[in-house]
């Protein structure tokens, strides 16, 4: 059991778990994260919401038991009630507080992740830690109230609900950020928004690929040689078919490209609530022969291999989030081509490996794709830049950076006058 005598870490996250006859199952990348934290802490306890059985279909992924990872005895994974919605939240709140108070007292270091408002046990954990006089790190990978405002407003009932709830959610998020002793924010987009409320904030990255998964030099040379031959563009995307990713704008850019006579084959690897509409639009726009909607792929290595084989990752993200697929594309030696944001611009600002246009500029995006088709030397140059740029990112490196900050700012208070660690140049404070 964790004690204050050894560095132990309590994580409270919104990533759900499932209870089955095999025990508690978690998405495999969440389990992988535990092994990375374990390089810096003796014991890790993870608390997360338990996914109701009737909602399991909405959370595709590769689910695995805790004993599937090395040194599983160093981890404790347990669930909290599914509190999304006012009534569920209020019914569960008192029991969750008792559990959080006990776990906060037992662990030397604390990191909590925000996730909405009702059922946001991470923010509640932050409030309980602050009440107990404990320091904690707060993690966020998107600005939730703005994501909802920009993607869930197509019906009058939803707009009316947002008018009431989103100002409350914004205050809820800002309050959580201000309470934290350090904010760990995934990407420049999220950092730029929240750092005004907590000056001890850092722009970090979140990645689950190792250095061994970087594209090899031989594969990179073969790829750039093929690109220079002028064969049809191989266009790729990996992610959910959800409004946050604006897949219909992605498809519209490809329709313009197709009508211009540019040869290509595009693949969207992923599933989601907009699959039906995408299938219908693909048929109506005459793209069935050139656009593949491949569905969900649980094997992460197969996803990365498909990305390595592509000429470019075409993305149309329209909300303040930090999609991991852009980093995975750079790691794969595949240029990122899509809508500019603080996050995407920051990834390629210094080292290159991509081309960006204004958000929602579908025609401009199609024009950029056409230029890359016509200028294969430029496409090969961006590919080489992407591969060099991607070598900055590995799971071990980004989690080491995160854990350094947790150890510095989210544990027992340092003695007066003790020097603080200098943060690496990869983050922004």
The 8 nearest C-alpha neighbors of each residue, nearest first, counted from 0:
[[1, 2, 42, 105, 73, 75, 7, 106],
 [2, 0, 7, 42, 106, 105, 3, 5],
 [3, 1, 4, 105, 106, 5, 0, 7],
 [2, 4, 107, 5, 106, 6, 105, 1],
 [3, 5, 2, 6, 107, 1, 7, 106],
 [6, 4, 3, 2, 7, 41, 1, 107],
 [7, 5, 40, 41, 107, 3, 8, 4],
 [8, 6, 42, 107, 106, 40, 41, 1],
 [7, 9, 108, 43, 109, 106, 44, 42],
 [8, 10, 44, 109, 43, 45, 106, 110],
 [11, 9, 45, 110, 111, 44, 46, 12],
 [10, 12, 111, 46, 121, 45, 47, 112],
 [11, 13, 112, 47, 14, 121, 111, 10],
 [14, 12, 114, 47, 15, 48, 112, 119],
 [15, 13, 12, 47, 16, 48, 29, 26],
 [16, 14, 48, 50, 49, 47, 13, 17],
 [17, 15, 25, 49, 24, 50, 48, 23],
 [16, 18, 24, 50, 23, 49, 19, 25],
 [19, 17, 23, 22, 24, 16, 20, 49],
 [20, 18, 21, 22, 23, 17, 24, 52],
 [19, 21, 22, 18, 23, 24, 17, 64],
 [22, 20, 19, 23, 64, 24, 18, 63],
 [23, 21, 19, 20, 18, 24, 64, 17],
 [24, 22, 18, 17, 64, 19, 16, 25],
 [25, 23, 64, 63, 17, 16, 62, 18],
 [26, 24, 16, 62, 63, 27, 64, 17],
 [25, 27, 62, 29, 61, 28, 60, 63],
 [26, 28, 30, 29, 62, 61, 63, 25],
 [27, 29, 31, 30, 26, 32, 207, 25],
 [30, 28, 32, 31, 27, 26, 25, 33],
 [31, 29, 27, 33, 32, 28, 25, 26],
 [30, 32, 28, 34, 33, 29, 27, 35],
 [31, 33, 29, 35, 30, 34, 28, 36],
 [34, 32, 36, 30, 31, 35, 37, 29],
 [33, 35, 37, 31, 32, 36, 30, 38],
 [36, 34, 32, 37, 33, 38, 398, 395],
 [35, 37, 33, 38, 34, 39, 40, 32],
 [36, 38, 34, 40, 39, 35, 33, 41],
 [39, 37, 36, 35, 40, 34, 41, 399],
 [38, 40, 37, 36, 402, 41, 399, 35],
 [41, 39, 37, 6, 7, 42, 38, 36],
 [40, 42, 7, 6, 37, 5, 73, 43],
 [41, 43, 7, 73, 40, 74, 1, 8],
 [44, 42, 8, 74, 7, 9, 75, 45],
 [45, 43, 75, 9, 74, 76, 10, 8],
 [44, 46, 10, 76, 11, 9, 75, 77],
 [45, 47, 11, 77, 78, 76, 10, 79],
 [46, 48, 78, 12, 79, 15, 13, 11],
 [49, 47, 79, 15, 81, 78, 80, 50],
 [50, 48, 16, 78, 81, 15, 17, 80],
 [49, 51, 17, 15, 16, 48, 52, 81],
 [52, 50, 53, 54, 49, 55, 81, 17],
 [51, 53, 55, 54, 50, 17, 56, 18],
 [52, 54, 51, 55, 56, 50, 57, 58],
 [55, 53, 52, 56, 51, 57, 50, 58],
 [54, 56, 57, 52, 58, 53, 50, 51],
 [57, 55, 58, 54, 59, 53, 52, 60],
 [56, 58, 55, 54, 59, 271, 272, 53],
 [57, 59, 56, 55, 60, 54, 15, 50],
 [60, 58, 57, 56, 61, 55, 295, 297],
 [61, 59, 297, 62, 26, 58, 27, 296],
 [60, 62, 297, 26, 27, 63, 59, 298],
 [63, 61, 26, 25, 27, 24, 60, 64],
 [62, 64, 24, 25, 27, 26, 61, 67],
 [65, 63, 24, 66, 67, 23, 25, 22],
 [64, 66, 67, 68, 71, 63, 24, 30],
 [65, 67, 71, 68, 64, 69, 70, 72],
 [66, 68, 65, 64, 63, 69, 71, 30],
 [67, 69, 66, 71, 65, 70, 30, 34],
 [70, 68, 71, 67, 34, 66, 72, 65],
 [71, 69, 72, 73, 68, 74, 66, 34],
 [70, 72, 73, 66, 69, 74, 68, 65],
 [71, 73, 70, 74, 75, 66, 69, 42],
 [74, 72, 42, 71, 70, 43, 41, 75],
 [75, 73, 43, 72, 71, 44, 42, 76],
 [74, 76, 44, 45, 43, 77, 73, 72],
 [77, 75, 45, 44, 46, 74, 78, 65],
 [78, 76, 46, 45, 75, 47, 79, 23],
 [77, 79, 47, 49, 48, 46, 80, 16],
 [78, 80, 48, 47, 49, 46, 81, 95],
 [81, 79, 48, 82, 49, 91, 78, 95],
 [80, 82, 48, 49, 83, 50, 79, 118],
 [83, 81, 118, 88, 87, 80, 84, 117],
 [84, 82, 118, 117, 81, 88, 87, 85],
 [83, 85, 117, 87, 86, 88, 82, 118],
 [86, 84, 88, 87, 117, 89, 83, 82],
 [87, 85, 89, 88, 84, 90, 82, 83],
 [88, 86, 82, 90, 84, 89, 85, 91],
 [87, 89, 82, 85, 118, 91, 86, 90],
 [88, 90, 92, 86, 91, 87, 85, 93],
 [91, 89, 87, 88, 92, 86, 93, 82],
 [92, 90, 88, 89, 94, 93, 95, 87],
 [91, 93, 95, 89, 94, 88, 90, 96],
 [94, 92, 96, 95, 91, 97, 90, 89],
 [95, 93, 97, 96, 92, 91, 98, 90],
 [94, 96, 98, 92, 93, 97, 99, 91],
 [97, 95, 99, 93, 98, 94, 100, 92],
 [98, 96, 94, 100, 95, 99, 101, 93],
 [97, 99, 95, 101, 96, 100, 102, 94],
 [98, 100, 96, 102, 101, 97, 103, 95],
 [101, 99, 103, 97, 98, 102, 96, 104],
 [100, 102, 98, 104, 99, 103, 97, 105],
 [103, 101, 105, 99, 104, 100, 98, 106],
 [104, 102, 100, 105, 101, 106, 99, 128],
 [103, 105, 101, 102, 106, 100, 107, 99],
 [106, 104, 102, 103, 2, 1, 101, 107],
 [107, 105, 7, 103, 108, 104, 8, 2],
 [106, 108, 3, 7, 410, 6, 8, 411],
 [109, 107, 410, 8, 409, 106, 7, 9],
 [108, 110, 135, 9, 8, 409, 136, 10],
 [111, 109, 136, 10, 135, 137, 9, 11],
 [110, 112, 11, 121, 137, 10, 138, 12],
 [113, 111, 138, 12, 121, 137, 139, 11],
 [114, 112, 121, 122, 139, 119, 115, 138],
 [113, 115, 119, 13, 112, 116, 121, 143],
 [114, 116, 119, 143, 117, 113, 168, 118],
 [115, 117, 119, 168, 118, 114, 171, 172],
 [118, 116, 83, 84, 119, 88, 85, 82],
 [117, 119, 82, 83, 88, 120, 116, 81],
 [120, 118, 116, 114, 121, 117, 115, 122],
 [119, 121, 123, 122, 118, 124, 11, 13],
 [122, 120, 111, 124, 112, 11, 113, 123],
 [121, 123, 125, 124, 120, 113, 175, 119],
 [124, 122, 120, 126, 125, 121, 127, 119],
 [125, 123, 121, 127, 122, 126, 120, 128],
 [126, 124, 122, 128, 123, 127, 129, 121],
 [125, 127, 123, 129, 124, 128, 130, 122],
 [128, 126, 130, 124, 129, 125, 131, 123],
 [127, 129, 133, 125, 131, 130, 126, 124],
 [130, 128, 132, 126, 131, 127, 133, 125],
 [129, 131, 127, 128, 132, 126, 133, 125],
 [132, 130, 128, 129, 133, 127, 100, 104],
 [131, 133, 129, 130, 128, 134, 127, 412],
 [134, 132, 128, 129, 131, 135, 411, 130],
 [133, 135, 409, 180, 410, 132, 129, 128],
 [136, 134, 409, 109, 180, 179, 110, 133],
 [135, 137, 110, 181, 409, 182, 179, 180],
 [136, 138, 182, 111, 112, 110, 179, 183],
 [139, 137, 112, 183, 184, 111, 182, 113],
 [140, 138, 184, 141, 113, 112, 185, 183],
 [139, 141, 185, 184, 321, 320, 189, 138],
 [140, 142, 320, 189, 143, 139, 319, 321],
 [143, 141, 145, 144, 319, 146, 189, 320],
 [142, 144, 146, 145, 141, 115, 147, 114],
 [143, 145, 147, 146, 165, 142, 169, 168],
 [146, 144, 148, 147, 143, 142, 149, 319],
 [145, 147, 143, 149, 318, 144, 148, 150],
 [146, 148, 144, 150, 151, 145, 149, 143],
 [149, 147, 145, 146, 150, 151, 144, 152],
 [148, 150, 146, 147, 145, 151, 318, 152],
 [149, 151, 147, 242, 148, 152, 146, 243],
 [152, 150, 147, 148, 153, 149, 157, 158],
 [151, 153, 158, 154, 157, 150, 148, 149],
 [152, 154, 151, 155, 157, 158, 150, 156],
 [155, 153, 157, 156, 152, 158, 151, 159],
 [154, 156, 158, 157, 159, 153, 152, 160],
 [157, 155, 159, 154, 158, 160, 152, 161],
 [156, 158, 160, 154, 155, 159, 152, 161],
 [157, 159, 161, 152, 155, 160, 156, 162],
 [160, 158, 162, 156, 161, 157, 155, 163],
 [159, 161, 157, 163, 162, 158, 164, 156],
 [162, 160, 164, 158, 165, 163, 159, 157],
 [161, 163, 159, 160, 164, 165, 158, 166],
 [162, 164, 161, 160, 165, 166, 159, 167],
 [165, 163, 161, 167, 166, 162, 160, 168],
 [164, 166, 168, 161, 167, 144, 169, 163],
 [167, 165, 169, 168, 164, 170, 163, 162],
 [168, 166, 170, 164, 165, 169, 171, 163],
 [169, 167, 165, 171, 166, 170, 116, 144],
 [168, 170, 166, 172, 171, 167, 144, 165],
 [171, 169, 173, 167, 168, 172, 174, 166],
 [170, 172, 168, 174, 169, 173, 167, 175],
 [173, 171, 175, 169, 174, 170, 168, 176],
 [174, 172, 176, 170, 175, 171, 177, 169],
 [173, 175, 177, 171, 172, 176, 170, 178],
 [176, 174, 172, 178, 173, 177, 122, 171],
 [177, 175, 173, 174, 178, 179, 172, 197],
 [176, 178, 174, 197, 175, 179, 196, 173],
 [177, 179, 175, 176, 174, 129, 180, 125],
 [180, 178, 181, 176, 177, 135, 136, 137],
 [179, 181, 134, 135, 136, 408, 409, 178],
 [180, 182, 136, 179, 199, 200, 408, 137],
 [183, 181, 200, 137, 136, 138, 184, 201],
 [184, 182, 138, 201, 137, 200, 202, 203],
 [185, 183, 202, 139, 190, 138, 203, 140],
 [184, 186, 140, 203, 204, 202, 321, 139],
 [187, 185, 202, 321, 342, 188, 203, 189],
 [186, 188, 342, 190, 189, 341, 202, 191],
 [189, 187, 341, 342, 191, 190, 186, 319],
 [190, 188, 192, 191, 187, 141, 186, 184],
 [189, 191, 187, 184, 193, 192, 202, 188],
 [192, 190, 188, 189, 187, 194, 193, 195],
 [191, 193, 189, 190, 194, 195, 188, 142],
 [192, 194, 190, 195, 196, 191, 189, 197],
 [195, 193, 197, 196, 198, 200, 190, 191],
 [194, 196, 193, 197, 198, 192, 191, 190],
 [197, 195, 194, 193, 177, 198, 176, 173],
 [196, 198, 194, 177, 199, 195, 200, 176],
 [197, 199, 194, 200, 195, 196, 428, 181],
 [198, 200, 181, 197, 428, 182, 201, 180],
 [201, 199, 182, 428, 198, 194, 181, 183],
 [202, 200, 428, 427, 183, 426, 184, 203],
 [201, 203, 426, 427, 184, 186, 190, 187],
 [204, 202, 185, 426, 186, 184, 201, 183],
 [205, 203, 185, 186, 397, 206, 202, 184],
 [204, 206, 185, 397, 323, 203, 207, 394],
 [205, 207, 394, 208, 204, 323, 393, 397],
 [208, 206, 394, 209, 28, 205, 393, 31],
 [209, 207, 394, 393, 206, 212, 210, 327],
 [208, 210, 393, 211, 394, 212, 207, 395],
 [209, 211, 212, 393, 213, 208, 390, 392],
 [210, 212, 209, 213, 208, 214, 215, 393],
 [213, 211, 210, 209, 208, 214, 330, 331],
 [214, 212, 330, 210, 211, 331, 215, 390],
 [213, 215, 331, 332, 212, 219, 218, 330],
 [216, 214, 218, 217, 219, 213, 212, 220],
 [215, 217, 219, 218, 220, 214, 221, 386],
 [216, 218, 220, 219, 215, 221, 214, 222],
 [217, 219, 221, 215, 216, 220, 222, 214],
 [220, 218, 216, 222, 217, 221, 215, 223],
 [221, 219, 217, 223, 222, 218, 224, 216],
 [222, 220, 218, 224, 219, 223, 225, 217],
 [221, 223, 219, 225, 220, 224, 218, 226],
 [222, 224, 379, 226, 220, 225, 221, 219],
 [225, 223, 221, 227, 222, 226, 220, 228],
 [226, 224, 222, 228, 223, 227, 221, 230],
 [225, 227, 223, 228, 224, 229, 375, 222],
 [226, 228, 375, 224, 229, 225, 376, 223],
 [229, 227, 225, 226, 230, 224, 375, 223],
 [228, 230, 227, 226, 231, 375, 372, 225],
 [229, 231, 228, 232, 226, 225, 262, 227],
 [232, 230, 263, 262, 233, 229, 264, 261],
 [231, 233, 263, 234, 264, 310, 230, 262],
 [232, 234, 309, 310, 264, 263, 265, 231],
 [235, 233, 265, 311, 309, 232, 310, 312],
 [236, 234, 312, 266, 265, 267, 309, 313],
 [235, 237, 267, 312, 313, 268, 266, 238],
 [238, 236, 268, 269, 267, 324, 235, 239],
 [237, 239, 269, 268, 236, 240, 324, 270],
 [240, 238, 269, 270, 271, 241, 237, 244],
 [239, 241, 271, 273, 270, 274, 272, 246],
 [242, 240, 243, 239, 244, 271, 273, 272],
 [241, 243, 245, 244, 150, 240, 246, 273],
 [244, 242, 241, 245, 317, 318, 316, 150],
 [243, 245, 316, 242, 246, 315, 241, 317],
 [246, 244, 242, 248, 247, 315, 243, 316],
 [247, 245, 249, 248, 244, 250, 240, 315],
 [246, 248, 250, 249, 245, 251, 277, 280],
 [247, 249, 251, 250, 246, 245, 252, 361],
 [250, 248, 246, 247, 252, 251, 315, 245],
 [249, 251, 247, 253, 248, 252, 246, 254],
 [250, 252, 248, 254, 253, 249, 247, 255],
 [253, 251, 365, 255, 361, 249, 254, 250],
 [252, 254, 256, 250, 251, 255, 257, 249],
 [253, 255, 251, 257, 256, 252, 258, 250],
 [256, 254, 258, 252, 253, 257, 259, 365],
 [255, 257, 253, 259, 254, 258, 261, 365],
 [256, 258, 254, 260, 259, 255, 261, 253],
 [257, 259, 255, 260, 256, 254, 261, 253],
 [260, 258, 256, 257, 261, 255, 369, 254],
 [259, 261, 257, 258, 262, 256, 255, 263],
 [260, 262, 257, 259, 256, 263, 369, 372],
 [263, 261, 231, 260, 232, 257, 264, 230],
 [264, 262, 232, 231, 233, 261, 265, 289],
 [263, 265, 289, 233, 290, 234, 232, 266],
 [266, 264, 234, 290, 235, 233, 291, 289],
 [267, 265, 291, 235, 290, 292, 268, 234],
 [266, 268, 236, 292, 237, 235, 293, 269],
 [269, 267, 237, 293, 294, 295, 236, 266],
 [268, 270, 295, 294, 238, 239, 237, 267],
 [271, 269, 294, 295, 239, 240, 274, 268],
 [270, 272, 240, 239, 273, 274, 241, 269],
 [271, 273, 274, 241, 240, 270, 275, 239],
 [274, 272, 240, 276, 271, 275, 241, 277],
 [273, 275, 277, 276, 272, 271, 240, 278],
 [276, 274, 278, 277, 273, 279, 272, 280],
 [275, 277, 279, 273, 278, 274, 280, 247],
 [276, 278, 274, 280, 279, 275, 281, 273],
 [277, 279, 281, 275, 276, 280, 274, 282],
 [278, 280, 276, 282, 277, 281, 283, 275],
 [281, 279, 283, 277, 282, 278, 284, 276],
 [280, 282, 286, 278, 284, 279, 283, 287],
 [281, 283, 279, 285, 280, 284, 287, 286],
 [284, 282, 280, 285, 281, 279, 286, 278],
 [285, 283, 281, 282, 286, 280, 254, 287],
 [284, 286, 282, 283, 287, 281, 288, 254],
 [287, 285, 281, 289, 288, 284, 290, 282],
 [288, 286, 290, 289, 281, 282, 285, 291],
 [287, 289, 286, 290, 285, 291, 264, 281],
 [288, 290, 264, 286, 287, 265, 263, 291],
 [291, 289, 265, 287, 286, 266, 264, 288],
 [290, 292, 266, 293, 265, 267, 289, 287],
 [293, 291, 267, 294, 266, 268, 290, 278],
 [292, 294, 268, 291, 267, 269, 266, 295],
 [295, 293, 269, 270, 268, 292, 296, 267],
 [294, 296, 269, 270, 268, 297, 293, 59],
 [295, 297, 298, 294, 269, 302, 268, 299],
 [298, 296, 61, 60, 299, 295, 59, 302],
 [299, 297, 301, 300, 296, 302, 61, 60],
 [298, 300, 302, 301, 297, 303, 296, 304],
 [299, 301, 303, 302, 298, 304, 212, 305],
 [302, 300, 304, 299, 303, 298, 305, 296],
 [301, 303, 299, 305, 300, 304, 306, 298],
 [304, 302, 306, 300, 305, 301, 307, 299],
 [305, 303, 301, 307, 306, 302, 300, 308],
 [306, 304, 302, 308, 303, 307, 301, 309],
 [305, 307, 303, 309, 304, 308, 331, 302],
 [308, 306, 331, 304, 305, 309, 303, 333],
 [307, 309, 305, 306, 304, 310, 222, 233],
 [310, 308, 233, 306, 311, 307, 234, 235],
 [311, 309, 233, 333, 234, 232, 308, 334],
 [310, 312, 334, 333, 234, 309, 335, 313],
 [311, 313, 235, 335, 236, 336, 234, 334],
 [314, 312, 336, 337, 236, 235, 311, 335],
 [315, 313, 337, 316, 312, 336, 236, 338],
 [314, 316, 338, 337, 244, 245, 249, 317],
 [317, 315, 244, 243, 314, 318, 245, 338],
 [316, 318, 243, 244, 315, 245, 358, 319],
 [317, 319, 146, 320, 243, 316, 149, 145],
 [320, 318, 141, 142, 188, 146, 189, 145],
 [319, 321, 141, 318, 140, 322, 189, 142],
 [320, 322, 186, 140, 185, 342, 323, 141],
 [323, 321, 324, 320, 325, 326, 316, 140],
 [322, 324, 325, 326, 321, 327, 206, 205],
 [323, 325, 327, 322, 326, 328, 237, 238],
 [326, 324, 328, 327, 323, 322, 329, 335],
 [327, 325, 329, 328, 324, 323, 330, 389],
 [326, 328, 324, 330, 325, 329, 331, 323],
 [327, 329, 331, 325, 333, 326, 330, 324],
 [330, 328, 389, 385, 332, 326, 331, 333],
 [329, 331, 389, 327, 213, 328, 332, 386],
 [332, 330, 307, 328, 214, 329, 333, 213],
 [333, 331, 386, 385, 329, 330, 382, 214],
 [332, 334, 311, 328, 331, 329, 382, 385],
 [335, 333, 353, 311, 352, 382, 385, 381],
 [334, 336, 353, 312, 311, 313, 354, 325],
 [337, 335, 354, 313, 353, 355, 312, 314],
 [336, 338, 314, 355, 313, 315, 356, 339],
 [337, 339, 358, 356, 355, 315, 357, 316],
 [338, 340, 355, 356, 357, 343, 344, 358],
 [341, 339, 342, 343, 344, 338, 188, 358],
 [340, 342, 188, 344, 187, 343, 345, 339],
 [341, 343, 188, 187, 345, 340, 344, 186],
 [342, 344, 346, 340, 345, 341, 339, 347],
 [345, 343, 341, 346, 342, 347, 348, 340],
 [344, 346, 348, 342, 343, 347, 341, 187],
 [345, 347, 343, 344, 348, 342, 349, 326],
 [348, 346, 351, 350, 345, 344, 349, 352],
 [349, 347, 345, 344, 346, 350, 351, 343],
 [348, 350, 347, 351, 346, 345, 388, 344],
 [349, 351, 347, 388, 348, 384, 352, 387],
 [352, 350, 347, 384, 353, 348, 349, 385],
 [353, 351, 385, 384, 381, 334, 347, 382],
 [352, 354, 335, 334, 336, 351, 381, 347],
 [353, 355, 336, 335, 337, 356, 352, 334],
 [356, 354, 339, 337, 338, 336, 353, 357],
 [355, 357, 338, 339, 337, 364, 358, 363],
 [358, 356, 360, 338, 339, 359, 355, 363],
 [357, 359, 338, 360, 339, 356, 317, 315],
 [358, 360, 361, 357, 338, 248, 317, 315],
 [361, 359, 363, 358, 357, 362, 364, 356],
 [360, 362, 364, 252, 363, 359, 365, 248],
 [361, 363, 365, 364, 360, 366, 252, 255],
 [364, 362, 366, 360, 365, 361, 367, 356],
 [363, 365, 361, 367, 366, 362, 360, 356],
 [366, 364, 252, 368, 362, 367, 363, 256],
 [365, 367, 363, 369, 364, 368, 362, 370],
 [368, 366, 364, 370, 369, 365, 363, 371],
 [367, 369, 365, 371, 366, 370, 372, 364],
 [368, 370, 372, 366, 367, 371, 365, 373],
 [371, 369, 373, 367, 372, 368, 374, 366],
 [372, 370, 374, 368, 373, 369, 378, 375],
 [371, 373, 369, 370, 374, 375, 368, 232],
 [372, 374, 370, 371, 375, 369, 229, 368],
 [375, 373, 371, 377, 376, 372, 370, 378],
 [374, 376, 378, 227, 377, 373, 379, 372],
 [375, 377, 379, 378, 374, 380, 227, 226],
 [378, 376, 380, 375, 379, 374, 381, 371],
 [377, 379, 375, 381, 380, 376, 371, 382],
 [378, 380, 223, 382, 376, 377, 381, 375],
 [379, 381, 377, 383, 382, 378, 376, 384],
 [382, 380, 352, 384, 378, 383, 379, 334],
 [383, 381, 379, 385, 380, 334, 384, 333],
 [382, 384, 380, 386, 385, 381, 379, 387],
 [385, 383, 352, 381, 387, 382, 386, 351],
 [386, 384, 352, 329, 332, 388, 382, 334],
 [385, 387, 332, 389, 383, 384, 388, 329],
 [388, 386, 384, 389, 385, 390, 383, 350],
 [387, 389, 385, 386, 390, 350, 384, 391],
 [390, 388, 330, 329, 386, 391, 387, 392],
 [389, 391, 392, 388, 387, 330, 386, 213],
 [392, 390, 389, 388, 393, 387, 396, 330],
 [391, 393, 390, 389, 396, 394, 397, 330],
 [392, 394, 209, 396, 210, 395, 208, 397],
 [393, 395, 207, 206, 209, 208, 397, 396],
 [394, 396, 398, 393, 397, 399, 35, 209],
 [397, 395, 399, 393, 394, 398, 400, 392],
 [396, 398, 400, 399, 394, 395, 204, 401],
 [399, 397, 401, 400, 395, 396, 402, 394],
 [400, 398, 402, 396, 401, 397, 395, 403],
 [401, 399, 397, 403, 398, 402, 396, 404],
 [400, 402, 398, 404, 399, 403, 397, 405],
 [401, 403, 405, 399, 404, 400, 398, 406],
 [404, 402, 400, 406, 401, 405, 399, 407],
 [403, 405, 407, 402, 401, 406, 408, 400],
 [406, 404, 409, 402, 408, 407, 403, 136],
 [405, 407, 403, 404, 408, 409, 410, 402],
 [408, 406, 404, 405, 403, 409, 410, 420],
 [407, 409, 405, 404, 406, 410, 181, 180],
 [410, 408, 135, 405, 134, 136, 108, 109],
 [409, 411, 108, 107, 134, 406, 408, 412],
 [412, 410, 413, 107, 134, 409, 108, 133],
 [411, 413, 410, 414, 134, 408, 409, 133],
 [412, 414, 411, 415, 417, 416, 407, 410],
 [415, 413, 417, 416, 412, 411, 418, 419],
 [414, 416, 417, 413, 412, 418, 419, 411],
 [415, 417, 414, 418, 413, 419, 412, 420],
 [418, 416, 415, 414, 413, 419, 420, 412],
 [419, 417, 416, 420, 413, 415, 421, 414],
 [420, 418, 417, 421, 407, 413, 408, 416],
 [419, 421, 422, 418, 407, 404, 403, 423],
 [420, 422, 423, 419, 424, 418, 404, 403],
 [421, 423, 420, 424, 426, 404, 428, 400],
 [424, 422, 425, 426, 421, 400, 427, 420],
 [423, 425, 426, 422, 427, 421, 428, 202],
 [426, 424, 423, 427, 203, 202, 422, 400],
 [427, 425, 202, 424, 203, 201, 423, 428],
 [428, 426, 201, 202, 425, 424, 200, 203],
 [427, 201, 200, 199, 426, 202, 198, 422]]
